[in-house]
Amino acid sequence: MKDIVLFDLDSTLLQMDQDLFLKKYFALIYIKAKEFGFDPDEFMKVFSKVAYSIVENDGSQTNEELFWNGMKQYYPNIENSIELFENLYKNEFKGIAEIVNKTDIPNQIVKCLKAKGYKLILATNPLFPTVCTFERMSWAGLSPDDFDYVTTYDKCTYCKPKKEYYEEIFNTLGLRMENAIMVGNDLIDDFYYLPKEIDRVLITDHLINTKNLPITMPSFTLAEFLEHIRVNY
């Protein structure tokens, strides 16, 4: 019986253009790095290199530990700035929400599935600080309390698209993959290495298919998916 639904966040439940989000996000980090006394051009090279290295985490440490340990190699005193960067996500970062297509559909989907008894997991790629993840959830009208589990970088040791990312979720929660459905918008990150036991649903509003892969799974806009689950789940 399928009674577990995993959701991607960015460009799936959170309706926004991911490339535009990253452009604005990195621009904001650049500005704040300069304000905090770093050479912004140098800092961004280091920040980008270390941030993207998280994708290759081998499970030996959390993504949060890997990130800050990586930053310390270039900036030994970076710990003095951690609070400054965390405050960024509680303040200026909120301005990026202007690019979001605000809709109540994510909240309706979550409420509908919870009412039907599904266990819900927010399987968002744990690359960002936890406070950043929770803030982005709020842009979609959601909160951590809406889900049974949220993958955040302080507790995950793998990232998408690695299959170990999904295995870690199910091992941590003691759940069976054959009871689950993954809902996402990115054919590589969300589905390419997704264990075959998990069913797939593609959300097409902000479809990402960088390798032009054939689409063989059920596909819906977010609004269509809401109507689908009301009738079929």
N, C-alpha and C positions, 0 to 999 in steps of 0.2 A: 504493500500500500504506500502510495506517495503521500507523505505527510510532513515533508520538510521542504521549504523553499528558500534557496539562497538568492540574494539579489546583489548585483553590482550597483554601485552608487552613481559615479560620475557618468553622465550622458545616458544613464538608464533610468533610475528613479529621479535623479537630479538632472533636469532637462536643460542642458547647456552644451555649447560647443567646447569640446575638451581642449582643442588647440588654442582657442582664444583664452580659455581659462589659464592654461600654462603660460601663455604669453604675458598675461596680466600678473600672474603669480610671480614669475621670475623678475618682471619689472619692479614689483613691489620689494622683493628681496634685495634687488640691486640698490634701490633707494635707501632702504633701512641699513644695509651694510655700510653705506657711505656715512649715514647718520651715526652709526655705532663706532666709527673710526677706522674702518677697514678700507683698503684700496678696493673699490667696488668691482673693477674689471678682474682683478686677480681673485677676489673672493668668489665671484660668480663662476669662474673656471673651476675652482676647488669645490664649491657647493654642488655644481652640476655633476662633476666627476664622482664625488662621494655619494650623492643622492642616487645616481643611476647604478652605483655599485651595489646598492641594497638588493636589486633584482637578482644578483648572483649569490645572495646569502646562502650558506651551506647548512644552516640549522644549528651552528655552534654557538650562536648568540642571538639576542633579539635584534630586530631591525633597528630599533632605537639605539641599542648599544653599538651596533655596527656603524651607524651614521656618526654618532658623536666620537667614537674611537677613531674613525676615519678623519674627521675634522681636526681632532687633536694632533694628528700627524703633521698638519700644516700650521695649525694655530694652537700651540700648547696651552694657551690661557683661554681657549674658547669657552670653557665652563663659566667664566665670568660674564659671558654674554647670553647664556641660555635663557635666563629669565627675560631678557630684553626681547629675544626672538619669540618667546612664548606669548608675551604681551602683544606682540604684533598681531597674532591670530585672534586676540580678543578685541582688537581695535581696528586698525587700518584694513586688515584682511576682509572685514565685513563688506567693504566697498565693492569688492569683486562680485558680490551677489547681484549687482545690476545687470549682469549678462545672463542671468538665469531666466528661463521661461517659467514664471510662477504659475503653479497649478496645484489644485487640491487632489489630483488623481493619485499621486503616490500615497497620500494619507488614506484615501479611500481603498486602495489596493491592500494596504497593510491591515486596515480595520476589517475588511471583508475576509481575508485569509485567517486572521486571528479568530474571528467569529466562527469560522468553519473548523477551527481546531488545529491549524497548521503551526508547526514550529518554524520560526522565521530567523534567518541568519543574514546579516548584512556582510556580504563577502566583497568588501571594497579593498582594492589593492593597498596593503599597509605600508605605504611609502612615506606618508605624511605624519607629522606630529599628531598625537591623539586629539589635542584640542582643535587642530585643523580639521580632522575628520568629523568631530562632533559639530563644529560650526557649519561645515558643508551639509551635514544631515539636516540642520535647522533650515537651510535654504530650500530644502525639499519638503519642509513642513513636518519633519520627522525628528525623533529623539532616540537616544540609545535605549530607552525604556520600551520602545516599540518592538524591539528585537530580543530574541533569546540570547543572541551572541553577536558581537560586532568585532571584526578583525581589525585590530589597531597595531601600530608599529611597536608598541611597548610590550606586546605579548606574543607577536608572531615572529617566527624565525625563517620564514620563506615568503615569497611573493608570487603573484601571477607573472607569467603563465605556467610556472612550474607545477607539476602534478602534486609535489610535496606540500604545496600551499593548501590544497584541498584535503589531502590526507591528514595534515596537521589539525584541521578543523574537526574532522570526523573522529580522529583519535582523541582529541581533547574533550569532546562532548560525548564520546561513547555512542555515536550514532552510526547507522548503516547507510552506505552510499546508495544502495538500490532503492531506498525510500525517498530519494531527494530529486529536486528539480533545480537547475541553475538558470537564472534569468539575467541576461546581459546584452550588451550592444557591440562588443568587440570580438570578432571571430578568432583572433589570436589570443589575446589576454584572457578572455573569459572561457573559451571553448577548446582551443587547439590541443591542450594537454589535459583537459578535463577528463577524469576517470570515466570509462565507458559505462559504468553502472549508473551514473547520474544522467537524468534526462535533461534536455536543453530547450530553452525558449529564447528566441532572439527578439529584442526590442529595436525597432528600425528607425525611430525618430532621428537619432544621431548615430546611425550605423557606421562602424569602423571596420573596414575590410581591406587592409593594406596589401594583402597578397592576392586579392581578387579570387578568394576561395568560393567554390560553389556553396550555395545556401541550401542545406538539406533538412533543416530543423523547422519546427513551427515558428512563424514570424508574425509579429503584431506591432502596431504602434502602441504606445503606453495606454492610450484610451481604449483601443481595441482589446488589449490584454485585460483591462478591468472588466469589460463586458464578458470576456471569455471565462474568467474565473468565477464570475457571478453565476454562470450557467453550468460550467463544466467541472469545477473543482468542488 
